[in-house]
């Protein structure tokens, strides 16, 4: 998608702090981190949200989750715990219309926050 921020990052046209550059997935640090570790895990192919990605059924959603776990291990938060979040739609807090998983960790992730 020509106007998609995450498509531009995945294509290397928009700068980001990349932590993983894979064949089907790219991961980079969030510019507004909500935890000490806050990495966005994004498929290179454009899918508007996690529901659309799941409907494709080609294993990419599984790969996305597995990649998030690998990054959690590399970031040293696999054993202490982490959160993987998909925001879907405006009411769900999705601000970029390209599916992405937020990998959050490095502090207790209490709910509700505060």
N, CA, C and O atoms as a printed pandas DataFrame, in Angstrom:
     atom_number atom_name residue_name chain_id  residue_number  x_coord  y_coord  z_coord
0              1         N          UNK        A               1    0.855   -1.183    0.000
1              2        CA          UNK        A               1    0.000    0.000    0.000
2              3         C          UNK        A               1    0.895    1.239    0.000
3              4         O          UNK        A               1    1.750    1.377    0.875
4              5         N          UNK        A               2    0.719    2.111   -0.934
5              6        CA          UNK        A               2    1.642    3.239   -1.088
6              7         C          UNK        A               2    1.660    4.221    0.078
7              8         O          UNK        A               2    2.704    4.811    0.358
8              9         N          UNK        A               3    0.535    4.413    0.767
9             10        CA          UNK        A               3    0.500    5.387    1.856
10            11         C          UNK        A               3    0.604    4.755    3.238
11            12         O          UNK        A               3    0.384    5.432    4.242
12            13         N          UNK        A               4    0.935    3.479    3.305
13            14        CA          UNK        A               4    0.978    2.776    4.579
14            15         C          UNK        A               4    2.350    2.952    5.247
15            16         O          UNK        A               4    3.382    2.612    4.669
16            17         N          UNK        A               5    2.339    3.478    6.450
17            18        CA          UNK        A               5    3.567    3.705    7.214
18            19         C          UNK        A               5    4.364    2.414    7.393
19            20         O          UNK        A               5    5.572    2.400    7.159
20            21         N          UNK        A               6    3.705    1.333    7.803
21            22        CA          UNK        A               6    4.428    0.098    8.079
22            23         C          UNK        A               6    4.903   -0.589    6.803
23            24         O          UNK        A               6    5.932   -1.265    6.822
24            25         N          UNK        A               7    4.180   -0.434    5.699
25            26        CA          UNK        A               7    4.685   -0.939    4.415
26            27         C          UNK        A               7    5.973   -0.207    4.048
27            28         O          UNK        A               7    6.918   -0.816    3.547
28            29         N          UNK        A               8    6.007    1.102    4.298
29            30        CA          UNK        A               8    7.207    1.900    4.022
30            31         C          UNK        A               8    8.381    1.485    4.884
31            32         O          UNK        A               8    9.512    1.426    4.401
32            33         N          UNK        A               9    8.132    1.195    6.155
33            34        CA          UNK        A               9    9.201    0.725    7.047
34            35         C          UNK        A               9    9.679   -0.644    6.584
35            36         O          UNK        A               9   10.884   -0.884    6.512
36            37         N          UNK        A              10    8.749   -1.548    6.268
37            38        CA          UNK        A              10    9.116   -2.900    5.829
38            39         C          UNK        A              10    9.931   -2.866    4.543
39            40         O          UNK        A              10   10.800   -3.712    4.331
40            41         N          UNK        A              11    9.651   -1.891    3.688
41            42        CA          UNK        A              11   10.382   -1.765    2.421
42            43         C          UNK        A              11   11.707   -1.021    2.580
43            44         O          UNK        A              11   12.472   -0.908    1.622
44            45         N          UNK        A              12   11.984   -0.515    3.781
45            46        CA          UNK        A              12   13.225    0.216    4.012
46            47         C          UNK        A              12   13.177    1.657    3.526
47            48         O          UNK        A              12   14.215    2.315    3.453
48            49         N          UNK        A              13   11.998    2.159    3.195
49            50        CA          UNK        A              13   11.829    3.522    2.694
50            51         C          UNK        A              13   11.658    4.535    3.816
51            52         O          UNK        A              13   11.904    5.726    3.627
52            53         N          UNK        A              14   11.239    4.062    4.979
53            54        CA          UNK        A              14   11.048    4.914    6.150
54            55         C          UNK        A              14   11.945    4.365    7.250
55            56         O          UNK        A              14   11.899    3.172    7.549
56            57         N          UNK        A              15   12.769    5.234    7.861
57            58        CA          UNK        A              15   13.702    4.736    8.874
58            59         C          UNK        A              15   13.007    4.237   10.135
59            60         O          UNK        A              15   11.972    4.759   10.550
60            61         N          UNK        A              16   13.603    3.219   10.726
61            62        CA          UNK        A              16   13.131    2.652   11.995
62            63         C          UNK        A              16   14.304    1.943   12.644
63            64         O          UNK        A              16   15.279    1.600   11.976
64            65         N          UNK        A              17   14.210    1.724   13.945
65            66        CA          UNK        A              17   15.215    0.957   14.663
66            67         C          UNK        A              17   14.822   -0.511   14.578
67            68         O          UNK        A              17   14.075   -1.020   15.414
68            69         N          UNK        A              18   15.334   -1.178   13.559
69            70        CA          UNK        A              18   14.958   -2.549   13.244
70            71         C          UNK        A              18   15.691   -3.517   14.171
71            72         O          UNK        A              18   16.904   -3.418   14.357
72            73         N          UNK        A              19   14.940   -4.452   14.749
73            74        CA          UNK        A              19   15.542   -5.486   15.590
74            75         C          UNK        A              19   15.522   -6.849   14.908
75            76         O          UNK        A              19   16.247   -7.756   15.315
76            77         N          UNK        A              20   14.692   -7.001   13.865
77            78        CA          UNK        A              20   14.647   -8.241   13.098
78            79         C          UNK        A              20   14.190   -7.907   11.686
79            80         O          UNK        A              20   13.194   -7.212   11.487
80            81         N          UNK        A              21   14.936   -8.414   10.712
81            82        CA          UNK        A              21   14.628   -8.169    9.306
82            83         C          UNK        A              21   14.543   -9.523    8.610
83            84         O          UNK        A              21   15.538  -10.028    8.092
84            85         N          UNK        A              22   13.344  -10.107    8.603
85            86        CA          UNK        A              22   13.157  -11.444    8.053
86            87         C          UNK        A              22   12.510  -11.423    6.683
87            88         O          UNK        A              22   12.167  -10.367    6.150
88            89         N          UNK        A              23   12.353  -12.605    6.129
89            90        CA          UNK        A              23   11.772  -12.740    4.787
90            91         C          UNK        A              23   10.320  -12.250    4.755
91            92         O          UNK        A              23    9.930  -11.531    3.835
92            93         N          UNK        A              24    9.518  -12.638    5.761
93            94        CA          UNK        A              24    8.097  -12.262    5.766
94            95         C          UNK        A              24    7.714  -11.294    6.879
95            96         O          UNK        A              24    6.595  -10.781    6.912
96            97         N          UNK        A              25    8.656  -11.049    7.790
97            98        CA          UNK        A              25    8.354  -10.226    8.970
98            99         C          UNK        A              25    9.499   -9.266    9.239
99           100         O          UNK        A              25   10.669   -9.602    9.059
100          101         N          UNK        A              26    9.143   -8.072    9.671
101          102        CA          UNK        A              26   10.117   -7.106   10.149
102          103         C          UNK        A              26    9.655   -6.661   11.547
103          104         O          UNK        A              26    8.458   -6.551   11.810
104          105         N          UNK        A              27   10.608   -6.413   12.417
105          106        CA          UNK        A              27   10.288   -5.952   13.771
106          107         C          UNK        A              27   11.166   -4.747   14.089
107          108         O          UNK        A              27   12.347   -4.707   13.744
108          109         N          UNK        A              28   10.566   -3.776   14.747
109          110        CA          UNK        A              28   11.283   -2.544   15.056
110          111         C          UNK        A              28   10.754   -1.949   16.360
111          112         O          UNK        A              28    9.641   -2.252   16.789
112          113         N          UNK        A              29   11.566   -1.103   16.975
113          114        CA          UNK        A              29   11.209   -0.491   18.248
114          115         C          UNK        A              29   10.119    0.564   18.037
115          116         O          UNK        A              29   10.154    1.335   17.078
116          117         N          UNK        A              30    9.159    0.578   18.952
117          118        CA          UNK        A              30    8.085    1.570   18.907
118          119         C          UNK        A              30    8.672    2.944   19.216
119          120         O          UNK        A              30    9.517    3.072   20.102
120          121         N          UNK        A              31    8.232    3.970   18.491
121          122        CA          UNK        A              31    8.766    5.316   18.733
122          123         C          UNK        A              31    8.159    5.962   19.984
123          124         O          UNK        A              31    8.649    6.992   20.446
124          125         N          UNK        A              32    7.108    5.369   20.527
125          126        CA          UNK        A              32    6.488    5.849   21.760
126          127         C          UNK        A              32    6.334    4.663   22.711
127          128         O          UNK        A              32    5.215    4.214   22.959
128          129         N          UNK        A              33    7.447    4.149   23.248
129          130        CA          UNK        A              33    7.393    2.906   24.025
130          131         C          UNK        A              33    6.557    3.035   25.291
131          132         O          UNK        A              33    6.615    4.038   26.002
132          133         N          UNK        A              34    5.780    1.989   25.549
133          134        CA          UNK        A              34    4.933    1.912   26.730
134          135         C          UNK        A              34    5.527    0.992   27.799
135          136         O          UNK        A              34    4.927    0.786   28.854
136          137         N          UNK        A              35    6.710    0.444   27.515
137          138        CA          UNK        A              35    7.427   -0.431   28.443
138          139         C          UNK        A              35    8.894   -0.397   28.046
139          140         O          UNK        A              35    9.218    0.037   26.941
140          141         N          UNK        A              36    9.797   -0.846   28.927
141          142        CA          UNK        A              36   11.216   -0.854   28.569
142          143         C          UNK        A              36   11.501   -1.601   27.259
143          144         O          UNK        A              36   12.351   -1.180   26.475
144          145         N          UNK        A              37   10.794   -2.697   27.031
145          146        CA          UNK        A              37   10.850   -3.373   25.732
146          147         C          UNK        A              37    9.499   -3.161   25.067
147          148         O          UNK        A              37    8.471   -3.593   25.587
148          149         N          UNK        A              38    9.503   -2.502   23.927
149          150        CA          UNK        A              38    8.280   -2.295   23.146
150          151         C          UNK        A              38    8.671   -2.376   21.678
151          152         O          UNK        A              38    9.171   -1.418   21.089
152          153         N          UNK        A              39    8.429   -3.536   21.116
153          154        CA          UNK        A              39    8.803   -3.825   19.730
154          155         C          UNK        A              39    7.531   -4.121   18.945
155          156         O          UNK        A              39    6.649   -4.833   19.425
156          157         N          UNK        A              40    7.440   -3.577   17.746
157          158        CA          UNK        A              40    6.335   -3.868   16.845
158          159         C          UNK        A              40    6.781   -4.962   15.889
159          160         O          UNK        A              40    7.828   -4.850   15.252
160          161         N          UNK        A              41    5.989   -6.014   15.792
161          162        CA          UNK        A              41    6.285   -7.152   14.930
162          163         C          UNK        A              41    5.243   -7.111   13.800
163          164         O          UNK        A              41    4.041   -7.216   14.043
164          165         N          UNK        A              42    5.732   -6.955   12.559
165          166        CA          UNK        A              42    4.875   -6.584   11.436
166          167         C          UNK        A              42    5.125   -7.503   10.243
167          168         O          UNK        A              42    6.278   -7.722    9.872
168          169         N          UNK        A              43    4.071   -8.043    9.636
169          170        CA          UNK        A              43    4.299   -8.776    8.385
170          171         C          UNK        A              43    4.649   -7.798    7.265
171          172         O          UNK        A              43    4.156   -6.670    7.247
172          173         N          UNK        A              44    5.484   -8.222    6.348
173          174        CA          UNK        A              44    5.834   -7.366    5.211
174          175         C          UNK        A              44    4.625   -7.141    4.303
175          176         O          UNK        A              44    4.433   -6.044    3.779
176          177         N          UNK        A              45    3.813   -8.181    4.121
177          178        CA          UNK        A              45    2.602   -8.049    3.310
178          179         C          UNK        A              45    1.567   -7.247    4.076
179          180         O          UNK        A              45    1.445   -7.365    5.295
180          181         N          UNK        A              46    0.834   -6.441    3.355
181          182        CA          UNK        A              46   -0.177   -5.594    3.984
182          183         C          UNK        A              46   -1.450   -6.381    4.272
183          184         O          UNK        A              46   -2.058   -6.968    3.377
184          185         N          UNK        A              47   -1.833   -6.375    5.543
185          186        CA          UNK        A              47   -3.119   -6.895    6.005
186          187         C          UNK        A              47   -3.647   -5.829    6.968
187          188         O          UNK        A              47   -2.904   -5.384    7.843
188          189         N          UNK        A              48   -4.889   -5.415    6.833
189          190        CA          UNK        A              48   -5.362   -4.286    7.636
190          191         C          UNK        A              48   -5.444   -4.534    9.137
191          192         O          UNK        A              48   -5.305   -3.598    9.924
192          193         N          UNK        A              49   -5.670   -5.788    9.546
193          194        CA          UNK        A              49   -5.780   -6.072   10.980
194          195         C          UNK        A              49   -5.570   -7.562   11.217
195          196         O          UNK        A              49   -5.422   -8.329   10.266
196          197         N          UNK        A              50   -5.555   -7.970   12.469
197          198        CA          UNK        A              50   -5.257   -9.363   12.811
198          199         C          UNK        A              50   -6.338  -10.318   12.313
199          200         O          UNK        A              50   -6.038  -11.461   11.968
200          201         N          UNK        A              51   -7.581   -9.868   12.272
201          202        CA          UNK        A              51   -8.640  -10.716   11.740
202          203         C          UNK        A              51   -8.436  -11.028   10.270
203          204         O          UNK        A              51   -8.629  -12.163    9.836
204          205         N          UNK        A              52   -8.047  -10.026    9.512
205          206        CA          UNK        A              52   -7.775  -10.231    8.085
206          207         C          UNK        A              52   -6.579  -11.150    7.895
207          208         O          UNK        A              52   -6.581  -11.994    6.999
208          209         N          UNK        A              53   -5.564  -10.995    8.726
209          210        CA          UNK        A              53   -4.392  -11.871    8.632
210          211         C          UNK        A              53   -4.765  -13.305    8.973
211          212         O          UNK        A              53   -4.331  -14.231    8.288
212          213         N          UNK        A              54   -5.552  -13.506   10.009
213          214        CA          UNK        A              54   -5.974  -14.859   10.398
214          215         C          UNK        A              54   -6.783  -15.519    9.297
215          216         O          UNK        A              54   -6.672  -16.727    9.089
216          217         N          UNK        A              55   -7.598  -14.743    8.586
217          218        CA          UNK        A              55   -8.450  -15.292    7.532
218          219         C          UNK        A              55   -7.655  -15.818    6.348
219          220         O          UNK        A              55   -8.138  -16.678    5.612
220          221         N          UNK        A              56   -6.440  -15.312    6.153
221          222        CA          UNK        A              56   -5.599  -15.767    5.040
222          223         C          UNK        A              56   -5.203  -17.228    5.239
223          224         O          UNK        A              56   -5.197  -18.011    4.289
224          225         N          UNK        A              57   -4.874  -17.588    6.480
225          226        CA          UNK        A              57   -4.599  -18.982    6.807
226          227         C          UNK        A              57   -3.351  -19.565    6.191
227          228         O          UNK        A              57   -3.308  -20.762    5.907
228          229         N          UNK        A              58   -2.324  -18.745    5.974
229          230        CA          UNK        A              58   -1.092  -19.249    5.354
230          231         C          UNK        A              58    0.049  -19.445    6.347
231          232         O          UNK        A              58    1.198  -19.628    5.943
232          233         N          UNK        A              59   -0.261  -19.409    7.651
233          234        CA          UNK        A              59    0.762  -19.617    8.669
234          235         C          UNK        A              59    1.483  -18.349    9.097
235          236         O          UNK        A              59    2.315  -18.392   10.003
236          237         N          UNK        A              60    1.179  -17.213    8.460
237          238        CA          UNK        A              60    1.886  -15.980    8.792
238          239         C          UNK        A              60    1.563  -15.498   10.205
239          240         O          UNK        A              60    2.439  -14.962   10.884
240          241         N          UNK        A              61    0.331  -15.678   10.656
241          242        CA          UNK        A              61   -0.011  -15.273   12.024
242          243         C          UNK        A              61    0.779  -16.094   13.036
243          244         O          UNK        A              61    1.284  -15.545   14.016
244          245         N          UNK        A              62    0.895  -17.404   12.812
245          246        CA          UNK        A              62    1.718  -18.252   13.683
246          247         C          UNK        A              62    3.167  -17.787   13.670
247          248         O          UNK        A              62    3.821  -17.730   14.712
248          249         N          UNK        A              63    3.657  -17.459   12.492
249          250        CA          UNK        A              63    5.046  -16.993   12.355
250          251         C          UNK        A              63    5.247  -15.672   13.093
251          252         O          UNK        A              63    6.289  -15.453   13.711
252          253         N          UNK        A              64    4.254  -14.800   13.026
253          254        CA          UNK        A              64    4.334  -13.511   13.714
254          255         C          UNK        A              64    4.461  -13.716   15.222
255          256         O          UNK        A              64    5.295  -13.084   15.871
256          257         N          UNK        A              65    3.630  -14.603   15.776
257          258        CA          UNK        A              65    3.675  -14.880   17.219
258          259         C          UNK        A              65    5.002  -15.546   17.592
259          260         O          UNK        A              65    5.614  -15.188   18.598
260          261         N          UNK        A              66    5.444  -16.506   16.788
261          262        CA          UNK        A              66    6.725  -17.165   17.046
262          263         C          UNK        A              66    7.884  -16.193   16.994
263          264         O          UNK        A              66    8.820  -16.293   17.788
264          265         N          UNK        A              67    7.830  -15.260   16.073
265          266        CA          UNK        A              67    8.881  -14.245   15.968
266          267         C          UNK        A              67    8.871  -13.346   17.200
267          268         O          UNK        A              67    9.932  -12.978   17.704
268          269         N          UNK        A              68    7.687  -12.988   17.687
269          270        CA          UNK        A              68    7.599  -12.180   18.910
270          271         C          UNK        A              68    8.250  -12.914   20.076
271          272         O          UNK        A              68    8.956  -12.300   20.876
272          273         N          UNK        A              69    8.018  -14.231   20.182
273          274        CA          UNK        A              69    8.650  -15.012   21.249
274          275         C          UNK        A              69   10.162  -15.018   21.097
275          276         O          UNK        A              69   10.880  -14.892   22.088
276          277         N          UNK        A              70   10.658  -15.164   19.873
277          278        CA          UNK        A              70   12.113  -15.137   19.631
278          279         C          UNK        A              70   12.711  -13.791   20.034
279          280         O          UNK        A              70   13.795  -13.741   20.616
280          281         N          UNK        A              71   12.020  -12.718   19.731
281          282        CA          UNK        A              71   12.509  -11.386   20.106
282          283         C          UNK        A              71   12.470  -11.232   21.623
283          284         O          UNK        A              71   13.384  -10.647   22.204
284          285         N          UNK        A              72   11.428  -11.745   22.270
285          286        CA          UNK        A              72   11.362  -11.694   23.733
286          287         C          UNK        A              72   12.570  -12.397   24.342
287          288         O          UNK        A              72   13.152  -11.904   25.308
288          289         N          UNK        A              73   12.950  -13.540   23.786
289          290        CA          UNK        A              73   14.137  -14.258   24.274
290          291         C          UNK        A              73   15.392  -13.423   24.050
291          292         O          UNK        A              73   16.228  -13.305   24.946
292          293         N          UNK        A              74   15.525  -12.850   22.876
293          294        CA          UNK        A              74   16.711  -12.042   22.561
294          295         C          UNK        A              74   16.786  -10.784   23.425
295          296         O          UNK        A              74   17.877  -10.303   23.730
296          297         N          UNK        A              75   15.632  -10.256   23.819
297          298        CA          UNK        A              75   15.578   -9.047   24.652
298          299         C          UNK        A              75   15.725   -9.372   26.140
299          300         O          UNK        A              75   15.804   -8.464   26.967
300          301         N          UNK        A              76   15.761  -10.675   26.488
301          302        CA          UNK        A              76   15.946  -11.082   27.878
302          303         C          UNK        A              76   14.688  -11.012   28.724
303          304         O          UNK        A              76   14.774  -10.925   29.949
304          305         N          UNK        A              77   13.513  -11.049   28.090
305          306        CA          UNK        A              77   12.266  -10.966   28.862
306          307         C          UNK        A              77   11.427  -12.242   28.765
307          308         O          UNK        A              77   10.327  -12.296   29.316
308          309         N          UNK        A              78   11.923  -13.252   28.082
309          310        CA          UNK        A              78   11.147  -14.477   27.904
310          311         C          UNK        A              78   10.824  -15.141   29.243
311          312         O          UNK        A              78    9.703  -15.609   29.443
312          313         N          UNK        A              79   11.773  -15.186   30.145
313          314        CA          UNK        A              79   11.566  -15.881   31.414
314          315         C          UNK        A              79   10.801  -15.054   32.442
315          316         O          UNK        A              79   10.117  -15.617   33.297
316          317         N          UNK        A              80   10.903  -13.733   32.373
317          318        CA          UNK        A              80   10.206  -12.888   33.349
318          319         C          UNK        A              80    8.774  -12.581   32.921
319          320         O          UNK        A              80    7.938  -12.238   33.758
320          321         N          UNK        A              81    8.486  -12.702   31.633
321          322        CA          UNK        A              81    7.141  -12.488   31.131
322          323         C          UNK        A              81    7.043  -11.291   30.202
323          324         O          UNK        A              81    7.815  -10.336   30.286
324          325         N          UNK        A              82    6.073  -11.379   29.321
325          326        CA          UNK        A              82    5.848  -10.320   28.341
326          327         C          UNK        A              82    4.415  -10.388   27.866
327          328         O          UNK        A              82    3.690  -11.340   28.156
328          329         N          UNK        A              83    4.019   -9.375   27.137
329          330        CA          UNK        A              83    2.668   -9.296   26.600
330          331         C          UNK        A              83    2.757   -9.101   25.098
331          332         O          UNK        A              83    3.609   -8.362   24.607
332          333         N          UNK        A              84    1.861   -9.776   24.363
333          334        CA          UNK        A              84    1.715   -9.563   22.923
334          335         C          UNK        A              84    0.306   -9.027   22.715
335          336         O          UNK        A              84   -0.669   -9.671   23.103
336          337         N          UNK        A              85    0.193   -7.848   22.103
337          338        CA          UNK        A              85   -1.090   -7.173   21.949
338          339         C          UNK        A              85   -1.336   -6.847   20.482
339          340         O          UNK        A              85   -0.459   -6.330   19.791
340          341         N          UNK        A              86   -2.545   -7.156   20.020
341          342        CA          UNK        A              86   -3.014   -6.719   18.708
342          343         C          UNK        A              86   -4.179   -5.761   18.943
343          344         O          UNK        A              86   -5.192   -6.162   19.516
344          345         N          UNK        A              87   -4.058   -4.522   18.520
345          346        CA          UNK        A              87   -5.176   -3.590   18.550
346          347         C          UNK        A              87   -5.876   -3.702   17.196
347          348         O          UNK        A              87   -5.219   -3.698   16.155
348          349         N          UNK        A              88   -7.203   -3.800   17.208
349          350        CA          UNK        A              88   -7.943   -3.984   15.966
350          351         C          UNK        A              88   -9.066   -2.966   15.877
351          352         O          UNK        A              88   -9.957   -2.942   16.727
352          353         N          UNK        A              89   -9.028   -2.136   14.862
353          354        CA          UNK        A              89  -10.056   -1.128   14.633
354          355         C          UNK        A              89   -9.885    0.088   15.519
355          356         O          UNK        A              89   -9.138    0.069   16.497
356          357         N          UNK        A              90  -10.590    1.144   15.158
357          358        CA          UNK        A              90  -10.486    2.409   15.880
358          359         C          UNK        A              90  -10.836    2.256   17.356
359          360         O          UNK        A              90  -10.111    2.757   18.216
360          361         N          UNK        A              91  -11.929    1.576   17.661
361          362        CA          UNK        A              91  -12.327    1.413   19.063
362          363         C          UNK        A              91  -11.376    0.493   19.824
363          364         O          UNK        A              91  -11.322    0.536   21.053
364          365         N          UNK        A              92  -10.628   -0.334   19.102
365          366        CA          UNK        A              92   -9.642   -1.208   19.727
366          367         C          UNK        A              92   -8.285   -0.543   19.892
367          368         O          UNK        A              92   -7.351   -1.159   20.407
368          369         N          UNK        A              93   -8.166    0.706   19.462
369          370        CA          UNK        A              93   -6.914    1.442   19.630
370          371         C          UNK        A              93   -5.928    1.291   18.491
371          372         O          UNK        A              93   -4.771    1.687   18.633
372          373         N          UNK        A              94   -6.348    0.726   17.354
373          374        CA          UNK        A              94   -5.439    0.573   16.216
374          375         C          UNK        A              94   -5.265    1.928   15.538
375          376         O          UNK        A              94   -6.240    2.538   15.100
376          377         N          UNK        A              95   -4.018    2.395   15.453
377          378        CA          UNK        A              95   -3.749    3.709   14.869
378          379         C          UNK        A              95   -3.079    3.618   13.499
379          380         O          UNK        A              95   -3.049    4.606   12.766
380          381         N          UNK        A              96   -2.546    2.457   13.143
381          382        CA          UNK        A              96   -1.972    2.229   11.816
382          383         C          UNK        A              96   -2.721    1.053   11.208
383          384         O          UNK        A              96   -2.806   -0.011   11.822
384          385         N          UNK        A              97   -3.261    1.231   10.014
385          386        CA          UNK        A              97   -4.075    0.211    9.375
386          387         C          UNK        A              97   -3.285   -0.885    8.698
387          388         O          UNK        A              97   -3.567   -1.249    7.556
388          389         N          UNK        A              98   -2.301   -1.410    9.392
389          390        CA          UNK        A              98   -1.472   -2.542    8.949
390          391         C          UNK        A              98   -1.270   -3.386   10.192
391          392         O          UNK        A              98   -0.755   -2.892   11.195
392          393         N          UNK        A              99   -1.668   -4.653   10.145
393          394        CA          UNK        A              99   -1.599   -5.481   11.336
394          395         C          UNK        A              99   -0.196   -5.447   11.946
395          396         O          UNK        A              99    0.809   -5.501   11.237
396          397         N          UNK        A             100   -0.155   -5.357   13.263
397          398        CA          UNK        A             100    1.128   -5.377   13.972
398          399         C          UNK        A             100    0.887   -5.850   15.404
399          400         O          UNK        A             100   -0.119   -5.528   16.035
400          401         N          UNK        A             101    1.842   -6.618   15.879
401          402        CA          UNK        A             101    1.812   -7.080   17.260
402          403         C          UNK        A             101    2.731   -6.192   18.079
403          404         O          UNK        A             101    3.862   -5.917   17.679
404          405         N          UNK        A             102    2.243   -5.746   19.220
405          406        CA          UNK        A             102    3.075   -5.026   20.181
406          407         C          UNK        A             102    3.656   -6.064   21.135
407          408         O          UNK        A             102    2.910   -6.772   21.811
408          409         N          UNK        A             103    4.966   -6.158   21.192
409          410        CA          UNK        A             103    5.661   -6.991   22.169
410          411         C          UNK        A             103    6.103   -6.062   23.285
411          412         O          UNK        A             103    6.918   -5.164   23.070
412          413         N          UNK        A             104    5.562   -6.281   24.485
413          414        CA          UNK        A             104    5.817   -5.403   25.630
414          415         C          UNK        A             104    6.376   -6.214   26.786
415          416         O          UNK        A             104    5.892   -7.307   27.077
416          417         N          UNK        A             105    7.385   -5.682   27.439
417          418        CA          UNK        A             105    7.942   -6.348   28.607
418          419         C          UNK        A             105    9.021   -5.513   29.255
419          420         O          UNK        A             105    9.266   -4.367   28.877
420          421         N          UNK        A             106    9.662   -6.118   30.245
421          422        CA          UNK        A             106   10.723   -5.422   30.964
422          423         C          UNK        A             106   10.227   -4.740   32.222
423          424         O          UNK        A             106   11.004   -4.089   32.921
424          425         N          UNK        A             107    8.953   -4.880   32.518
425          426        CA          UNK        A             107    8.353   -4.366   33.753
426          427         C          UNK        A             107    7.086   -5.174   33.996
427          428         O          UNK        A             107    6.575   -5.802   33.069
428          429         N          UNK        A             108    6.567   -5.174   35.222
429          430        CA          UNK        A             108    5.295   -5.862   35.458
430          431         C          UNK        A             108    4.189   -5.241   34.602
431          432         O          UNK        A             108    4.072   -4.020   34.507
432          433         N          UNK        A             109    3.399   -6.087   33.996
433          434        CA          UNK        A             109    2.334   -5.638   33.101
434          435         C          UNK        A             109    0.991   -5.805   33.807
435          436         O          UNK        A             109    0.153   -6.596   33.372
436          437         N          UNK        A             110    0.787   -5.069   34.883
437          438        CA          UNK        A             110   -0.431   -5.164   35.687
438          439         C          UNK        A             110   -1.625   -4.648   34.906
439          440         O          UNK        A             110   -1.503   -3.759   34.064
440          441         N          UNK        A             111   -2.792   -5.229   35.205
441          442        CA          UNK        A             111   -4.033   -4.728   34.622
442          443         C          UNK        A             111   -5.055   -4.572   35.716
443          444         O          UNK        A             111   -5.235   -5.526   36.472
444          445         N          UNK        A             112   -5.718   -3.498   35.867
445          446        CA          UNK        A             112   -5.545   -2.303   35.036
446          447         C          UNK        A             112   -4.240   -1.589   35.354
447          448         O          UNK        A             112   -3.706   -1.724   36.454
448          449         N          UNK        A             113   -3.722   -0.819   34.380
449          450        CA          UNK        A             113   -2.449   -0.111   34.587
450          451         C          UNK        A             113   -2.557    0.853   35.755
451          452         O          UNK        A             113   -3.635    1.345   36.089
452          453         N          UNK        A             114   -1.419    1.105   36.357
453          454        CA          UNK        A             114   -1.374    2.104   37.407
454          455         C          UNK        A             114   -1.141    1.524   38.695
455          456         O          UNK        A             114   -1.075    2.242   39.692
